[in-house]
Amino acid sequence: MNNFLFVSAENDAIPDCKAGGMGDVVRDVPREISRRGDKAHVVVPAYSRLHKNGIFKTKLEFSLRGMPYTAELYEVVPKKVDANITHYVIHHPEILEGGIAHIYHDDPTEPFYNDFIKFVIFCAATAEAIKIGAFGDLDIVHMHDWHAAALLFIKKYHPEYQDLKKMRYVYSIHNLAIQGIRPFYNNYASVNNWFPEVELDHKALMDPRYQDCINLMAVGIRLADAVHTVSPSYKEDVLLPSRRPEFIGGESLEVDLQKADNEGRLFGILNASNYGNIRVAETGLLYRNTVKALFRWLQDTSKKYKADFLAHTGEKIMQYVGNRPKFIVSSVARLTEQKFYFLKRSPEAFEKMLARLNEIEGIFMLLGTGDPDYEEFFREMSYKHKNFVFTNGQSEDLIDSMYLETDLYFMPSLFEPCGISQMLAMRNGNPCLVHHTGGLKDTVEHMKTGFAFSGETYDEQIKNMVSSFDEALTIWEKDRPTWEKIQANAKKARFTWDKSLDEYYKSLYLL
C-alpha cells in the first residue's frame, strides 16, 4: 500500500473549502487512489474556521521569523467518508480566511501579501507534520499551485527539514497566471523575514522578471520531481511565451517549463469529471432556484450593496417562471479576466450575440462573483439588455439547474488549463461553445460534441466568437437532427478519473 499526502489551498471533499476547480481535483484524485487500494491524506489550511468541529490530533512546533510558532493539526469529517482517506486542516491564528470564497485574499495594492503569510505558515506547519510522522511514512507528496510550493523551498533549503527529501514530490499547475511573487527582503511578507535562518539562493528562486523577488510557482516547477499541467494541450501552450491577449502561454515561466520538459519532468494529463454518485438536479427548478438564491442573498448583510440589483434580477427572472424562453445560453464562472476578457473588452460583440439570441426568443443566464470591475460590467449589461439575466452570487442548487436545464453552455476563456464546467455541462447533454485553448481543445470537438472558435489575432477571435455563436443558434433553429446529434455526442463523452489516474501512476508517481 502506497501512502500519499495532498497539500492544497482547497479541498471540496470537506464543506466550505472550494473556490474553483482545484478543489474538485483534490476531492476526486484521493478517492480514485483509495479505490486502487492505496492510502491518502489531504491537508489544507483551516482559515480560522474549518477546524472548529475537527478532532485535535497534535501540536506542530516550528520556527518562523526567528520565533517559535505553534500550529494545530485537526482531522475533519468529509462530506462523504471513503476508505483509506483522511482529511486534515491546520489551524494557526494568522492563517486567516480571505474575501474570495472565504479562502483567498485580494490585495490589489501589494499582491499576495496576506496569502503569502498564511500559506508560508501552512507550509511550514505541514513540513513539521511530515517530519514528526503525523501522516505516517509517506511515499508521494502531491502539491497544488503556488500555495503549496513553499513546502519545496523548505525541503530544499531549511536545515531542520532535510529528512523530507526521501519521498517523491509532485507539483500540479492549475493556474500558471497566479504565481505568488513576493520580495526576498525588506517587507513583512518577504522570504527573509519569515526564514531568516535560510541562506537564499537567489538565482534558483527568483522571478525571471522581478529579480528581487521569489516566484513560488517557479519554485514548484524548478524543485519538484514531477510537474503536471492539467491537460495535454495546456502543456503545449505553456512551453511557448505569452502574446497577450491573443495567446496565453508560459507567462514568463516558459523557460523553466521547457527545462522541466527536457528533463522528462513535465507531464500534461487531463483532469476528469465524475459520472457516478453525483448530485442530481431536479428538472423544472431553474427559475425557482434562482429566486430562492436571490431571496437568501437579500438577507445577507454583506450583499446589501447589491440589494437593488438582486431585486432587479428577481423581477427579470419572474417573467420566465410560467413562460420559458425558447433557448437558454448559460455560463457559470468566477468573473475574472481569464473567463470573460472577450466580453468586457468587446461589449459590442456581446451585444451582437444578445441581439441574435433575441431573434429566437432566447436569453443568456450568467452566474458568478469575482473581480469588482467585471461584476459592475455585467450588472450594467443586465440593466441594459432584457434577455441577459446576471445572477451575482453563488448557489450550488442553481448551478446544478443551469447545467441541466439550459441549451448551450458558453465558455469564452482567454486561457483554460483544463476546465471542469464544460465537462459538467456535457455530462447533462448540454453542448458547449468554447474558445479552443488549453483543456477546452482536449474536451470539446467543433460540430461533434459542441462548438469552438479560435483565431490568430484578437480581432479574428472576436469575429469568430460571434460567428460560432450564430452558427450554433442557426443549427438549433434550422437543423434539429444535427443539433440533437451534437447533444447526444456531448452526453456520451467521458473524461474519467480512472483513465487519468492510470497516467498519474505511470508518469507522476512512478508506481
Disulfide bonds with the S-S distance in Angstrom:
none
